Amino acid sequence: MSNKATIQLENQTFEFAIIEGTEQEKAIDISKLRDQTGYITLDNGYKNTGATKSAITFLDGEIGVLKYRGYPIEQLAEKSTFLEVAFLLIYGNLPTQQQLTGFQTEISKHTLVHEDMKKFFDGFPSKSHPMGQLSSLVCSLSSFYPESLNAHPTAEEFDLTIIKLLAKMSTIVSWIYKKSLGHPYIYPQNKYDYVTNFLNMTFGQRTEEVVIDPIIVDAMNVLLILHADHEQNCSTSTVRIVGSSDCNLYASISAGISALWGPLHGGANQAVIEMLEQIKNDGGDVDKWVNKAKSPTDSFRLMGFGHRVYKNFDPRAKIIKKACDDILEKLGINDPVLDIAKKLEEVALNDPYFVSRKLYPNVDFYSGIIYRALGFPTEMFTVLFALGRLPGWIAQWKEMRENKEPIGRPRQVYVGEVDRDFVEIGDR
Ligand code: CMC
């Protein structure tokens, strides 16, 4: 096979290199297209555009494969912890015991947030959405740690920023939850591992030590691992593109959090439960809602179905579906929205509209049901997604910087008015 692609334009032939990834993904390198031909490509939503070469996550949406640094998601979800996966994503290899202990210890030293940050929590109205709070609070870390503004830190300085962000994020997320309840904040405790510490700050009481059920710790680890990275999605691309202007890590991640908030992306986990509740309260007629989703004149979509890159079962959804059944059984929870979810899944998976468009349940279809079983309010779901995605965002930002990628700046095809002369206001 030729390693060149040819494009014919205006009776001229141009050649472009073909690039092949380690998993045999092929791309045409058009980085010189405009210089050579005067043309650009147009690809709304970047459906066919590779924005970077990356060695972090591989996914094949046609057959439903997801790997972090070459390790299948199924093995990581079964055998590792969230912190091990975070290390793997950020530094490229699974940690040795010594590296993992060192990573955990360093994180434990930085879990406290500056006492002045509490004023930010106090300042948010009690009904403000946790994602808005999270985005603002993460951005505000750049004010507390101005050394992060250095666009060219040493490796040690950068590592410290990473550790601080991982450490403080779990405290910030827990405190957002406590704020929503009006309960006192619980301070981090170094004796716990990352996930137990997070759950203790979230569900603990000030006066007594709360013993977190290991079933809940395990479920939380799995959920965070499954969300830890997903290559160049909307929020990750946002993090990379914001960081490409030499903007600091905290502000770049804060932008990613905002991108994740939308219901077409991470916000879908909240939207799924709200939709299931709506269907239940409407009498539970699943067919009626499936028909609404299929109607070209109705903007309603089945939340938790479909994915930009998976045209097969989302491998994360398979793992999470099983985890969901297990946790509900172990905790003895009988959730009526689960019955609606199961019915909806069955109807949609057999309906020609969904089958022909390859619309399968995605990770968000089940994650909300587990978060709910663990006791989290609906508005916290996307914040938990963000906590899980943090190592992936950091890894992608680090890779982008280490590869010295240029500032992200797409072009456009202008379709507006041409050459108009200004008209005085009285003459318009
Ligand atoms: N319900 C009904 N129809 C749908 C749905 C849905 N959930 N998703 C896609 N379609 C239809 C869509 O109307 C279109 O039909 P047609 O060809 O007749 O115009 C076709 O399927 C292709 O859809 P698209 O919007 O072109 O696909 P996309 O790749 O641009 O969008 C998506 C992907 C995830 C935004 C979309 O499937 C969707 O809105 N899903 C619901 C929201 C959701 O669950 N998002 C979470 C994604 S997983 C978490 C994450 O990684 O972000």
Residues whose N, C-alpha, C, O or C-beta is under 5 A from the ligand:
A	BS01	CMC	P263 L264 H265 G266 A268 A293 R301 L302 M303 G304 F305 G306 H307 R308 R357 N362 D364
